[in-house]
Amino acid sequence: MTESVSDIVLTPPNRTVEFVRDDSTPAAGSLLAALSWRWPTMMVVGGIAAAISLTAVWRFIKPKYEVAATLHVAQVVKPVLFSDPETDLSRQFNVYLATQVQAVASPSVIQTALNMPETRSLALVTRSPDPVTAIGTRIMVEQLRGTELLKISMTGESPMELATIINTILRTYIRLQETKQRDWDEKILSSLRQEQAELSAKLDAKGIELRQLAVDYGSVEAVNTDAPMGASWMTELQRLITDATKNIAVASARIEALDNQGTTSSGTVMNEAEYEVFKQQDAQWLRLTEQLATEPLAGLADTQLVFGPKHPSKDARERRVQVLGESLANRESDLRDLFKINVRQKLNNQRQEAELTIQVLKREWDRLAKQREDAARQTVVLEDVRHERERLETALSQVRQKIWNVQVEQNRMARLTIDSPAVAPTSPNIDQRPKYAAAALVASLFLGVFAGLVRHRLDGSVRTAVEVTEVLGLPLLGTVNFLTEKNGAPLARDERLLDPIRTISTALIASSERRRSHWRLISSPAPGSGKSLLAAGLARSLASTGRRVLLVDADNHGQGVTHNANLMDRAGLRELLEGKARVEDVLCAGDVENLQILPAGKRFGQFSLILAQQRSAGILRAIFEKFDDVVVDSPPVLAGSTTVILATIVDEVVLVLRAGSSTKEHALAARRALATVGEKITGVILNGVDPKRSSYSYYSVARNGTGVA
């Protein structure tokens, strides 16, 4: 088997892991991933669909005969009465030719042809409940490009009958055209002349109406909607209305601010300068200010008279100063209220003046708008009449052209002749089986791809390292490629496992380097993940570093480690926990130095009950403490409670998932089960990775192409 080795991501536990994915490997869930993983399904489904469809095509689709005839349609001969030698009648001919394409296979022609003696008894006519419709849907009429010929063809399995029907239809059509075409031309010409007279009368009426409107409204040029009193004055009115509206808004805002302002306002709304002028005009405020100013002079006189601090005159003066200060403050408050009232009255007057101005301006606006609207309405009426007159002139010109065309056609010579009659071919000339076969192959291919995508979408298994981290949110200790037996040698001792196992063991040592003991539990969500051989390999790798390692087979049902070490007949973990054997009796030397193996012992259906006893945990811990590292191979997490019980004893748990076998649902269930005894999962080993489909790889533990638990 071809081997490919790529980098393994080594990360310590409980840390965020970021993987750098090779762009050549399709991401899980993409179309390329589905094509890579599900190509066998696509090949099987596509092959079955192709076989069925091709068989149906070659069995039910028969080759057919195509019978065709050509009808010659002659050009119009220019009459000698036309003095213009450059008159081009090709356009009229093309129009006439297009009408023949539609008329040759019309139901009336087919009905008349099928009533003829030569076609009345044909099988295609007698076996069909509606022969006219049946023939009409099968007959094809087309113009041969660049010629004056019409090709009339039919496809079927009876060439003689098809040739008879086509020739009869052509003869019938030519006869009907010769007898009815001239009457039809006269009818069309009469209708066109009547339409010409009606259009001429309408055109004259529109001319009179246009002249009358010109008299009533004046010329269009006289209606100038951009006069100085028009658009420019309306713009000025709009500006004045806007300014007045702004003044109203400003006055309303200041009035609202005055109403909301307290008597002790800092003057953010009132004009302090105007307020000071207003205050200086109040006699009472001036008198109180003057009295308050004279009190310090009197106090100076008392000082000169050397009055003591307890002198009655000094106390009385201080009381007067206090009373005057309070009176002055009250007066200032009253003055502010009066000033607010005056300011509010002025603002109300300004707002009323602005509102009155807006009313006057809006009346003027309405007057100008009505004037412009009337002028625009008159312009529209005049333009409508002019456009209607132009339309009538155009229609009249077209009618005159049609009359001329019909007159030209009336002077034509015989134009319809059979160029070549229909002849029955001697061999089939239409075989659509290759085309349908190719379509069937393409459809089968798409069906196979669709089936592969559906199966890929419904597949819930883990296949790549990226899916491991996305689903479980755990570090990836390493991935191992899919590997089969080599020359019949046991995979447990395959040298190709040395590098990936050594790298994974290095990651485990790095993750637990701070702990004194290193007791690790190797498990998987379900059987078939290759955990037993991986556990044995990790134990050998750790022992090769000089550490004393104990490999414990705690999977009493599977006994993968015991089987690989050829210890099936030895007493083991079960006998040790039951007290039927001593430690030195059950420990066995491994195949490498410093490695001891504790086999599973005799199988027991209720081994978890033995393990759940309190003394069992003490026995195991006492044994584990004698070694530098302990690797415990446990049963699958979802197979029972044994793994959860063992997880309470060890320091960390390593989950083994098999790519394409272990499902995301089982992996999450295993993590939830282990979470009940504390988060001890150090990381995940992804086993059985296909190196051709993933950029994360080493080698997988497998036997004959299938994983071993």
GUBASE-178340 format. One record per residue (C-alpha): x, y, z; residue number from 1. Coordinates in steps of 0.1 Angstrom, whole numbers. Layout:
! GUBASE-178340
SITE     x     y     z   n
SITE     X     Y     Z NUM
...
This chain:
! GUBASE-178340
SITE     x     y     z   n
SITE     0     0     0   1
SITE    13    35    -9   2
SITE    22    54    22   3
SITE    22    92    27   4
SITE    34   109    59   5
SITE    24   144    68   6
SITE    29   165    99   7
SITE    11   155   132   8
SITE    -2   184   153   9
SITE    12   180   188  10
SITE    -5   202   214  11
SITE    -7   202   252  12
SITE   -42   194   266  13
SITE   -70   219   273  14
SITE   -56   244   248  15
SITE   -71   257   215  16
SITE   -58   239   185  17
SITE   -55   255   151  18
SITE   -48   232   121  19
SITE   -32   243    89  20
SITE   -50   223    62  21
SITE   -35   214    29  22
SITE   -54   231     1  23
SITE   -51   200   -20  24
SITE   -74   181     5  25
SITE  -111   189     2  26
SITE  -128   202    33  27
SITE  -154   179    49  28
SITE  -189   186    36  29
SITE  -178   202     3  30
SITE  -185   188   -31  31
SITE  -149   177   -36  32
SITE  -150   159    -2  33
SITE  -182   141   -12  34
SITE  -167   131   -46  35
SITE  -135   119   -28  36
SITE  -153    99    -1  37
SITE  -183    86   -20  38
SITE  -170    77   -54  39
SITE  -179    40   -50  40
SITE  -215    49   -44  41
SITE  -215    73   -73  42
SITE  -200    46   -96  43
SITE  -225    19   -85  44
SITE  -256    42   -87  45
SITE  -244    58  -120  46
SITE  -236    24  -135  47
SITE  -270     9  -127  48
SITE  -288    40  -139  49
SITE  -267    40  -171  50
SITE  -274     3  -178  51
SITE  -311     7  -173  52
SITE  -314    39  -193  53
SITE  -293    26  -222  54
SITE  -313    -6  -224  55
SITE  -346    14  -225  56
SITE  -332    37  -252  57
SITE  -321    10  -275  58
SITE  -353   -11  -269  59
SITE  -381    15  -270  60
SITE  -367    42  -294  61
SITE  -370    31  -330  62
SITE  -352    48  -360  63
SITE  -376    68  -382  64
SITE  -380    80  -419  65
SITE  -380   116  -429  66
SITE  -400   124  -460  67
SITE  -397   159  -475  68
SITE  -409   179  -505  69
SITE  -401   215  -516  70
SITE  -425   242  -527  71
SITE  -412   270  -549  72
SITE  -425   305  -542  73
SITE  -416   328  -570  74
SITE  -405   365  -566  75
SITE  -429   393  -575  76
SITE  -424   405  -611  77
SITE  -421   443  -613  78
SITE  -450   457  -634  79
SITE  -441   477  -665  80
SITE  -463   505  -651  81
SITE  -437   512  -624  82
SITE  -413   537  -638  83
SITE  -389   534  -609  84
SITE  -364   507  -617  85
SITE  -349   508  -582  86
SITE  -382   497  -565  87
SITE  -372   470  -540  88
SITE  -399   444  -535  89
SITE  -378   419  -514  90
SITE  -394   430  -482  91
SITE  -429   423  -496  92
SITE  -417   389  -508  93
SITE  -403   380  -474  94
SITE  -436   389  -457  95
SITE  -455   368  -483  96
SITE  -430   339  -478  97
SITE  -435   340  -440  98
SITE  -473   338  -445  99
SITE  -469   307  -467 100
SITE  -449   289  -440 101
SITE  -479   293  -417 102
SITE  -505   286  -443 103
SITE  -492   254  -459 104
SITE  -499   233  -427 105
SITE  -530   251  -416 106
SITE  -559   229  -403 107
SITE  -582   239  -431 108
SITE  -556   227  -458 109
SITE  -549   195  -439 110
SITE  -587   188  -435 111
SITE  -593   193  -473 112
SITE  -563   172  -482 113
SITE  -573   143  -459 114
SITE  -607   142  -475 115
SITE  -591   134  -509 116
SITE  -595    97  -522 117
SITE  -558    91  -521 118
SITE  -554    99  -484 119
SITE  -588    89  -470 120
SITE  -580    52  -465 121
SITE  -544    56  -452 122
SITE  -536    40  -418 123
SITE  -523    73  -404 124
SITE  -557    88  -411 125
SITE  -580    59  -401 126
SITE  -563    49  -369 127
SITE  -562    84  -354 128
SITE  -593    98  -336 129
SITE  -583   133  -347 130
SITE  -562   130  -379 131
SITE  -560   167  -386 132
SITE  -544   174  -353 133
SITE  -522   144  -355 134
SITE  -509   154  -390 135
SITE  -506   191  -380 136
SITE  -484   183  -350 137
SITE  -460   161  -371 138
SITE  -457   182  -403 139
SITE  -428   207  -404 140
SITE  -426   237  -428 141
SITE  -394   258  -430 142
SITE  -378   281  -454 143
SITE  -345   270  -469 144
SITE  -321   298  -461 145
SITE  -311   320  -491 146
SITE  -336   304  -515 147
SITE  -372   307  -527 148
SITE  -380   272  -515 149
SITE  -401   259  -486 150
SITE  -393   225  -472 151
SITE  -423   205  -461 152
SITE  -414   174  -441 153
SITE  -428   147  -419 154
SITE  -412   120  -397 155
SITE  -426    86  -390 156
SITE  -423    48  -395 157
SITE  -445    46  -427 158
SITE  -426    64  -455 159
SITE  -451    57  -483 160
SITE  -480    71  -464 161
SITE  -460   101  -454 162
SITE  -451   109  -490 163
SITE  -487   105  -501 164
SITE  -500   129  -474 165
SITE  -473   156  -481 166
SITE  -479   156  -519 167
SITE  -517   157  -514 168
SITE  -513   186  -490 169
SITE  -491   206  -514 170
SITE  -515   201  -544 171
SITE  -545   210  -522 172
SITE  -528   241  -509 173
SITE  -518   254  -544 174
SITE  -553   249  -557 175
SITE  -568   267  -528 176
SITE  -544   296  -531 177
SITE  -550   300  -568 178
SITE  -588   303  -563 179
SITE  -589   324  -531 180
SITE  -558   346  -532 181
SITE  -572   372  -555 182
SITE  -605   375  -537 183
SITE  -586   379  -505 184
SITE  -564   407  -520 185
SITE  -596   425  -531 186
SITE  -611   423  -496 187
SITE  -579   435  -480 188
SITE  -576   464  -505 189
SITE  -612   474  -498 190
SITE  -606   474  -461 191
SITE  -574   494  -464 192
SITE  -591   521  -486 193
SITE  -619   524  -461 194
SITE  -593   528  -433 195
SITE  -576   554  -455 196
SITE  -607   574  -458 197
SITE  -614   573  -421 198
SITE  -579   584  -412 199
SITE  -581   613  -437 200
SITE  -613   625  -421 201
SITE  -599   623  -386 202
SITE  -568   641  -397 203
SITE  -589   670  -412 204
SITE  -609   672  -379 205
SITE  -577   674  -359 206
SITE  -564   702  -381 207
SITE  -596   722  -374 208
SITE  -594   715  -337 209
SITE  -558   726  -335 210
SITE  -566   759  -353 211
SITE  -595   765  -329 212
SITE  -573   759  -298 213
SITE  -546   782  -312 214
SITE  -573   809  -314 215
SITE  -586   802  -279 216
SITE  -553   798  -260 217
SITE  -528   815  -282 218
SITE  -496   800  -294 219
SITE  -476   777  -272 220
SITE  -447   801  -272 221
SITE  -470   827  -255 222
SITE  -473   806  -224 223
SITE  -441   814  -206 224
SITE  -441   797  -172 225
SITE  -406   811  -164 226
SITE  -417   848  -165 227
SITE  -403   871  -138 228
SITE  -436   869  -119 229
SITE  -436   832  -124 230
SITE  -408   808  -114 231
SITE  -384   835  -100 232
SITE  -411   852   -79 233
SITE  -424   819   -66 234
SITE  -388   811   -56 235
SITE  -386   844   -37 236
SITE  -420   836   -21 237
SITE  -407   802   -10 238
SITE  -376   819     6 239
SITE  -398   845    24 240
SITE  -421   817    37 241
SITE  -391   798    49 242
SITE  -377   828    67 243
SITE  -410   835    84 244
SITE  -413   799    94 245
SITE  -379   800   109 246
SITE  -388   832   128 247
SITE  -419   815   142 248
SITE  -398   785   153 249
SITE  -372   807   170 250
SITE  -399   828   188 251
SITE  -417   796   199 252
SITE  -385   780   211 253
SITE  -376   811   231 254
SITE  -411   814   246 255
SITE  -410   777   256 256
SITE  -375   782   271 257
SITE  -388   812   291 258
SITE  -418   792   303 259
SITE  -395   764   314 260
SITE  -368   787   330 261
SITE  -369   792   368 262
SITE  -366   825   386 263
SITE  -330   817   395 264
SITE  -319   811   359 265
SITE  -285   820   348 266
SITE  -298   840   319 267
SITE  -292   815   291 268
SITE  -325   826   275 269
SITE  -329   862   286 270
SITE  -306   889   274 271
SITE  -287   901   304 272
SITE  -277   934   289 273
SITE  -314   943   282 274
SITE  -323   931   317 275
SITE  -297   954   333 276
SITE  -311   984   314 277
SITE  -346   973   325 278
SITE  -334   970   361 279
SITE  -317  1004   362 280
SITE  -350  1020   354 281
SITE  -367  1006   386 282
SITE  -368  1033   414 283
SITE  -373  1008   442 284
SITE  -343   987   432 285
SITE  -322  1019   429 286
SITE  -333  1031   464 287
SITE  -325   997   480 288
SITE  -291   996   462 289
SITE  -282  1031   475 290
SITE  -293  1023   511 291
SITE  -273   991   510 292
SITE  -242  1010   497 293
SITE  -244  1036   526 294
SITE  -243  1011   554 295
SITE  -205  1003   550 296
SITE  -198  1041   554 297
SITE  -218  1042   586 298
SITE  -199  1011   598 299
SITE  -166  1030   591 300
SITE  -179  1059   613 301
SITE  -186  1035   641 302
SITE  -151  1022   638 303
SITE  -138  1057   641 304
SITE  -159  1062   673 305
SITE  -144  1031   687 306
SITE  -176  1012   692 307
SITE  -170   977   706 308
SITE  -184   946   690 309
SITE  -211   944   716 310
SITE  -224   979   709 311
SITE  -261   981   702 312
SITE  -257  1004   673 313
SITE  -234   979   655 314
SITE  -259   950   660 315
SITE  -288   972   647 316
SITE  -268   981   616 317
SITE  -260   945   608 318
SITE  -297   937   610 319
SITE  -305   965   586 320
SITE  -279   953   561 321
SITE  -294   918   562 322
SITE  -329   931   557 323
SITE  -318   954   529 324
SITE  -300   925   512 325
SITE  -331   903   513 326
SITE  -353   931   500 327
SITE  -329   937   472 328
SITE  -328   900   462 329
SITE  -366   898   463 330
SITE  -369   929   441 331
SITE  -344   915   416 332
SITE  -365   883   414 333
SITE  -397   903   408 334
SITE  -378   924   382 335
SITE  -368   892   364 336
SITE  -403   879   363 337
SITE  -415   913   349 338
SITE  -387   912   323 339
SITE  -397   877   313 340
SITE  -433   889   308 341
SITE  -422   918   286 342
SITE  -398   895   266 343
SITE  -426   869   262 344
SITE  -450   896   250 345
SITE  -425   908   224 346
SITE  -419   872   212 347
SITE  -456   866   209 348
SITE  -460   897   188 349
SITE  -431   886   165 350
SITE  -447   852   161 351
SITE  -481   866   152 352
SITE  -465   890   127 353
SITE  -446   861   111 354
SITE  -478   839   109 355
SITE  -497   868    93 356
SITE  -468   872    68 357
SITE  -470   835    59 358
SITE  -507   837    53 359
SITE  -502   866    29 360
SITE  -473   849    11 361
SITE  -492   816     8 362
SITE  -522   834    -9 363
SITE  -498   849   -33 364
SITE  -482   815   -39 365
SITE  -516   799   -46 366
SITE  -524   826   -71 367
SITE  -492   822   -90 368
SITE  -494   784   -88 369
SITE  -530   784  -103 370
SITE  -518   808  -130 371
SITE  -489   784  -139 372
SITE  -512   754  -137 373
SITE  -536   770  -162 374
SITE  -508   778  -186 375
SITE  -494   742  -183 376
SITE  -528   727  -189 377
SITE  -533   747  -221 378
SITE  -498   737  -233 379
SITE  -506   700  -226 380
SITE  -539   702  -245 381
SITE  -522   718  -275 382
SITE  -493   692  -275 383
SITE  -518   663  -272 384
SITE  -537   675  -303 385
SITE  -504   679  -322 386
SITE  -492   645  -312 387
SITE  -526   629  -322 388
SITE  -523   647  -356 389
SITE  -488   633  -361 390
SITE  -500   598  -351 391
SITE  -528   600  -377 392
SITE  -504   612  -404 393
SITE  -481   582  -396 394
SITE  -510   557  -396 395
SITE  -523   572  -429 396
SITE  -488   568  -445 397
SITE  -487   531  -433 398
SITE  -521   524  -448 399
SITE  -511   539  -481 400
SITE  -480   517  -481 401
SITE  -501   486  -474 402
SITE  -524   496  -503 403
SITE  -494   499  -526 404
SITE  -481   465  -515 405
SITE  -515   448  -522 406
SITE  -516   464  -556 407
SITE  -482   451  -564 408
SITE  -493   416  -553 409
SITE  -523   418  -575 410
SITE  -501   421  -606 411
SITE  -481   390  -598 412
SITE  -478   359  -619 413
SITE  -483   323  -608 414
SITE  -461   320  -577 415
SITE  -466   285  -561 416
SITE  -452   254  -578 417
SITE  -440   220  -565 418
SITE  -402   220  -570 419
SITE  -397   184  -559 420
SITE  -424   161  -547 421
SITE  -421   139  -516 422
SITE  -404   105  -523 423
SITE  -403    76  -497 424
SITE  -367    68  -487 425
SITE  -356    32  -489 426
SITE  -337    32  -455 427
SITE  -342    51  -422 428
SITE  -325    85  -421 429
SITE  -333    96  -385 430
SITE  -318    77  -356 431
SITE  -319    96  -323 432
SITE  -307    67  -302 433
SITE  -271    80  -299 434
SITE  -284   114  -287 435
SITE  -307    99  -262 436
SITE  -280    75  -251 437
SITE  -256   104  -245 438
SITE  -284   122  -225 439
SITE  -290    90  -205 440
SITE  -253    88  -197 441
SITE  -251   124  -185 442
SITE  -283   119  -165 443
SITE  -268    88  -149 444
SITE  -237   107  -141 445
SITE  -256   134  -123 446
SITE  -278   108  -105 447
SITE  -246    91   -93 448
SITE  -232   124   -80 449
SITE  -265   132   -64 450
SITE  -266    98   -47 451
SITE  -231   103   -34 452
SITE  -239   138   -21 453
SITE  -270   125    -3 454
SITE  -251    96    13 455
SITE  -223   120    22 456
SITE  -248   144    38 457
SITE  -265   117    58 458
SITE  -232   102    69 459
SITE  -225   113   105 460
SITE  -190    97   108 461
SITE  -158   115   117 462
SITE  -133   115    88 463
SITE  -108   143    92 464
SITE   -88   160   119 465
SITE  -107   192   114 466
SITE  -140   175   122 467
SITE  -126   161   154 468
SITE  -117   196   167 469
SITE  -150   211   155 470
SITE  -172   184   170 471
SITE  -154   177   203 472
SITE  -135   208   208 473
SITE  -105   187   221 474
SITE   -68   188   210 475
SITE   -57   163   184 476
SITE   -27   142   196 477
SITE   -21   127   162 478
SITE   -36   109   132 479
SITE   -28    74   119 480
SITE   -32    64    83 481
SITE   -51    34    72 482
SITE   -28     4    70 483
SITE   -31   -33    60 484
SITE   -10   -63    70 485
SITE    24   -64    54 486
SITE    37   -98    44 487
SITE    14  -115    70 488
SITE    33   -98    99 489
SITE    12   -88   130 490
SITE     4   -52   129 491
SITE    11   -49   166 492
SITE    49   -51   159 493
SITE    49   -34   125 494
SITE    78   -10   122 495
SITE    57    14   102 496
SITE    38    22   135 497
SITE    70    33   153 498
SITE    71    69   141 499
SITE    34    78   147 500
SITE    33    60   180 501
SITE    65    77   192 502
SITE    51   111   182 503
SITE    18   105   200 504
SITE    36    93   231 505
SITE    58   124   231 506
SITE    27   145   230 507
SITE    13   126   260 508
SITE    45   130   280 509
SITE    45   167   272 510
SITE     9   171   283 511
SITE    15   155   318 512
SITE    51   165   325 513
SITE    41   185   356 514
SITE    24   156   373 515
SITE    42   131   394 516
SITE    21   101   382 517
SITE    11    94   346 518
SITE   -19    71   345 519
SITE   -36    71   312 520
SITE   -68    55   300 521
SITE   -71    46   263 522
SITE  -107    42   251 523
SITE  -131    48   222 524
SITE  -168    56   219 525
SITE  -176    23   202 526
SITE  -158   -10   192 527
SITE  -136   -12   160 528
SITE  -115    20   166 529
SITE   -81     1   170 530
SITE   -76    13   206 531
SITE   -61   -19   219 532
SITE   -32   -20   195 533
SITE   -27    17   199 534
SITE   -26    13   237 535
SITE     0   -15   233 536
SITE    21     6   209 537
SITE    20    36   232 538
SITE    31    14   261 539
SITE    61     0   241 540
SITE    70    35   230 541
SITE    70    49   266 542
SITE    90    19   278 543
SITE   116    24   251 544
SITE   125    58   268 545
SITE   137    40   299 546
SITE   104    46   319 547
SITE    89    18   339 548
SITE    55    12   321 549
SITE    25   -10   330 550
SITE     1   -20   303 551
SITE   -33   -30   318 552
SITE   -60   -48   298 553
SITE   -92   -36   315 554
SITE  -114   -46   285 555
SITE  -126   -80   300 556
SITE  -149   -86   271 557
SITE  -127   -77   241 558
SITE   -93   -85   257 559
SITE   -74   -71   227 560
SITE   -41   -65   246 561
SITE   -43  -100   261 562
SITE   -49  -116   228 563
SITE   -21   -97   210 564
SITE     4  -106   239 565
SITE    -7  -143   237 566
SITE   -17  -142   274 567
SITE   -53  -156   270 568
SITE   -47  -185   295 569
SITE   -31  -164   322 570
SITE   -48  -150   353 571
SITE   -52  -113   352 572
SITE   -70   -82   364 573
SITE  -102  -101   372 574
SITE   -85  -126   395 575
SITE   -64   -98   411 576
SITE   -95   -78   420 577
SITE  -114  -108   433 578
SITE   -84  -117   455 579
SITE   -77  -150   438 580
SITE   -43  -140   426 581
SITE   -13  -119   438 582
SITE     2   -91   419 583
SITE    35  -110   412 584
SITE    13  -138   398 585
SITE    -6  -118   372 586
SITE    21   -93   360 587
SITE    39  -105   328 588
SITE    70   -91   311 589
SITE    64   -74   279 590
SITE    83   -78   246 591
SITE   104   -47   254 592
SITE   125   -38   284 593
SITE   108   -19   313 594
SITE    73   -30   301 595
SITE    49   -51   323 596
SITE    16   -63   311 597
SITE   -15   -70   333 598
SITE   -38   -92   312 599
SITE   -76   -92   315 600
SITE   -80  -126   330 601
SITE  -110  -149   326 602
SITE  -140  -133   309 603
SITE  -168  -122   332 604
SITE  -201  -107   320 605
SITE  -205   -84   351 606
SITE  -169   -72   354 607
SITE  -180   -37   361 608
SITE  -195   -48   394 609
SITE  -161   -61   405 610
SITE  -144   -29   394 611
SITE  -170    -7   412 612
SITE  -160   -21   446 613
SITE  -141     3   468 614
SITE  -112   -21   474 615
SITE  -107   -24   436 616
SITE   -97    12   432 617
SITE   -72     9   461 618
SITE   -57   -22   446 619
SITE   -52    -5   413 620
SITE   -37    26   427 621
SITE   -13     6   448 622
SITE    -1   -12   417 623
SITE     0    20   395 624
SITE    22    38   420 625
SITE    50    13   414 626
SITE    54    25   377 627
SITE    64    57   360 628
SITE    36    53   334 629
SITE     4    33   333 630
SITE   -15    27   300 631
SITE   -50    12   306 632
SITE   -69    -3   277 633
SITE  -106     0   286 634
SITE  -138   -11   269 635
SITE  -156    14   247 636
SITE  -172    42   267 637
SITE  -207    35   254 638
SITE  -205    -2   260 639
SITE  -211     1   297 640
SITE  -200    17   329 641
SITE  -165     2   331 642
SITE  -147    30   314 643
SITE  -164    57   335 644
SITE  -154    38   367 645
SITE  -118    35   354 646
SITE  -118    72   345 647
SITE  -121    81   383 648
SITE   -88    63   389 649
SITE   -66    75   361 650
SITE   -51   109   356 651
SITE   -62   114   320 652
SITE   -82    98   292 653
SITE   -73    95   255 654
SITE  -101    89   230 655
SITE   -94    69   199 656
SITE  -117    76   169 657
SITE  -117    57   136 658
SITE  -121    78   105 659
SITE  -152    68    86 660
SITE  -164    45   114 661
SITE  -167    65   146 662
SITE  -198    88   144 663
SITE  -200   124   157 664
SITE  -230   114   178 665
SITE  -211    86   196 666
SITE  -180   108   201 667
SITE  -201   135   218 668
SITE  -220   109   239 669
SITE  -186    95   250 670
SITE  -174   129   261 671
SITE  -206   136   280 672
SITE  -203   103   297 673
SITE  -167   110   308 674
SITE  -177   145   319 675
SITE  -198   131   347 676
SITE  -166   121   365 677
SITE  -146   153   356 678
SITE  -130   166   325 679
SITE  -100   143   321 680
SITE   -98   139   283 681
SITE   -63   149   272 682
SITE   -69   146   235 683
SITE   -80   125   206 684
SITE   -62   101   183 685
SITE   -78    98   148 686
SITE   -71    63   134 687
SITE   -78    49   100 688
SITE   -73    81    80 689
SITE   -71    77    42 690
SITE   -38    94    32 691
SITE   -52   101    -2 692
SITE   -81   121    12 693
SITE   -65   139    42 694
SITE   -35   161    48 695
SITE   -32   149    85 696
SITE   -17   114    85 697
SITE     5    87    99 698
SITE    -3    50    98 699
SITE   -34    32   110 700
SITE   -38     0   130 701
SITE   -58   -24   109 702
SITE   -60   -60    99 703
SITE   -69   -71    63 704
SITE   -81   -36    56 705
SITE  -105   -34    86 706
SITE   -99   -19   121 707
SITE   -94   -41   152 708
SITE  -107   -31   186 709
